[in-house]
Every structure is written in structure tokens, then in C-alpha cells.
């Protein structure tokens, strides 16, 4: 029974898999966050689209686009300030507890945190 069957060969495992919580995943997440906010190019496209819609008589569509952009801009700013406040409070609490225990507190910031702190939606030009 089963003499004519060939033995299944093991497939080589991919040893380059990304580890959850590793540096690669962190860099990928930072890149995703950075690219999710409109940069200068997309702000220029959005502003020219708004101008075109207004000139074409599509005021309601222009208002929807403007409302959507200002909404995302406000949400990003709100979440960023909340995160910075939370991090600052956590840092102060850790520093306080370490000093009460008689230790020396030294704040260490991951290099990618500076990139995350800079993420902001670019404002639309005043002409819009």
C-alpha cells in the first residue's frame, strides 16, 4: 500500500520573515503613517481640484472636499497632541517613581519617534 507514491518534499521556510514588534515592522509603520498624511504635492492637487470645482460650479463637491481635508487635518493634529501629552505624562511618572526609589532616570527616545512627532497634514494655501 502506498509504494508508488513519492514522499512529499519539505518546502524551504522563508527565514527572512518579519518579526512582530521588530525594527522592520516599526520602520514600515512609520513609513505608512508618514505617507498617509498629504504632502506638498497632494495639497497642491487638492487645492487645484477645489479651484476647478468652484470654477465649474460644483460648489457642493468643493465644500465636501474642503470639509474632508480640514477634518483629517484636525484629527491628525488632535491625535498627535494627545499622544505627545500622554508620552510626556508617562515620562514624568516614570522619572518620579525612579527618583523615589533612589535611582537615576535617563530618558531614552527611539530615533523614529522624532519622525512620528513631525507628522502633520500640510495646510491648504490661503487662496483656497
matplotlib code that plots the C-alpha trace (Angstrom):
import matplotlib.pyplot as plt

x = [0.0, 1.4, 4.6, 4.1, 3.6, 6.5, 7.5, 6.5, 9.4, 9.6, 9.3, 12.1, 11.0, 11.4, 13.9, 13.5, 10.1, 9.5, 9.4, 6.3, 7.5, 10.8, 12.7, 11.5, 7.9, 8.4, 10.0, 7.2, 4.6, 6.4, 6.5, 2.8, 1.9, 4.1, 2.6, -1.0, -0.8, -0.9, 2.4, 3.0, 2.2, -1.2, -2.0, -1.4, -3.6, -6.4, -6.2, -6.2, -9.1, -11.0, -10.4, -11.5, -14.7, -15.6, -15.0, -17.1, -20.0, -19.7, -19.7, -21.2, -18.5, -15.8, -17.3, -17.3, -13.6, -12.6, -14.6, -13.0, -9.5, -10.0, -11.4, -8.4, -6.1, -7.9, -8.0, -4.3, -3.4, -5.7, -4.3, -0.7, -1.1, -2.9, -0.1, 2.6, 0.7, 0.3, 4.0, 5.1, 2.9, 4.2, 7.8, 7.2, 5.6, 8.5, 11.0, 9.2, 9.0, 12.6, 13.9, 11.7, 13.4, 16.8, 17.7, 18.9, 16.5, 17.8, 15.2, 15.9, 14.0, 13.8, 15.1, 11.8, 9.8, 11.2, 9.9, 6.5, 6.4, 6.9, 3.9, 1.4, -1.0, 0.2, -2.2, -4.1, -3.0, -4.7, -6.1, -8.4]
y = [0.0, 3.4, 2.0, 4.0, 7.3, 9.8, 11.2, 14.8, 17.2, 19.9, 23.3, 25.6, 28.1, 31.7, 32.7, 36.4, 36.7, 40.0, 39.6, 41.2, 44.2, 44.3, 47.2, 46.4, 46.4, 49.7, 51.3, 50.1, 51.5, 54.9, 54.9, 54.1, 56.9, 59.4, 58.6, 58.7, 62.4, 64.5, 66.1, 69.3, 67.6, 66.2, 69.5, 71.3, 68.7, 69.2, 73.0, 73.0, 70.5, 72.8, 75.8, 73.7, 72.6, 76.1, 77.4, 74.6, 75.5, 72.4, 74.2, 71.4, 69.0, 71.5, 72.1, 68.3, 68.0, 71.0, 69.7, 66.2, 67.7, 70.0, 67.1, 64.8, 67.7, 68.3, 64.6, 64.2, 67.2, 66.1, 62.6, 63.9, 66.3, 63.6, 61.1, 63.7, 64.7, 61.0, 60.3, 63.4, 62.3, 58.8, 60.0, 62.3, 59.5, 57.1, 59.7, 60.5, 56.8, 56.1, 59.0, 58.0, 54.6, 56.3, 55.6, 57.8, 58.5, 58.8, 59.4, 57.4, 58.2, 55.9, 57.6, 57.1, 59.0, 62.3, 61.3, 60.5, 63.8, 65.7, 64.1, 66.8, 67.4, 70.3, 73.3, 74.3, 77.6, 80.7, 81.4, 78.4]
z = [0.0, -1.0, -2.6, -5.8, -4.1, -3.8, -0.5, 0.0, -0.1, 2.6, 1.2, 2.4, 5.0, 4.5, 7.1, 6.3, 7.8, 9.6, 13.4, 15.1, 17.1, 15.3, 13.7, 10.2, 11.3, 13.1, 10.1, 7.9, 10.3, 10.4, 6.6, 6.4, 8.9, 7.0, 3.7, 5.0, 5.5, 2.4, 1.4, -0.6, -3.9, -2.7, -1.1, -4.4, -6.2, -3.7, -3.8, -7.6, -7.6, -5.2, -7.5, -10.5, -8.8, -7.8, -11.3, -12.7, -10.5, -8.3, -5.1, -3.0, -4.1, -3.4, 0.1, 0.7, -0.3, 1.8, 4.8, 4.4, 4.2, 7.2, 9.1, 8.5, 9.3, 12.7, 13.6, 12.9, 15.0, 17.8, 17.9, 17.7, 20.6, 22.7, 22.1, 22.9, 26.2, 27.1, 26.5, 28.5, 31.4, 31.3, 31.2, 34.2, 36.1, 35.3, 36.3, 39.5, 40.5, 39.6, 41.7, 44.7, 44.5, 44.6, 41.0, 38.3, 35.5, 32.0, 29.2, 26.0, 22.9, 19.9, 16.7, 14.9, 17.5, 16.1, 12.7, 14.1, 16.1, 12.8, 11.0, 10.2, 7.4, 5.3, 5.4, 2.3, 0.7, 1.9, -1.6, -1.3]

ax = plt.figure().add_subplot(projection="3d")
ax.plot(x, y, z, "-o")
ax.set_aspect("equal")
plt.show()
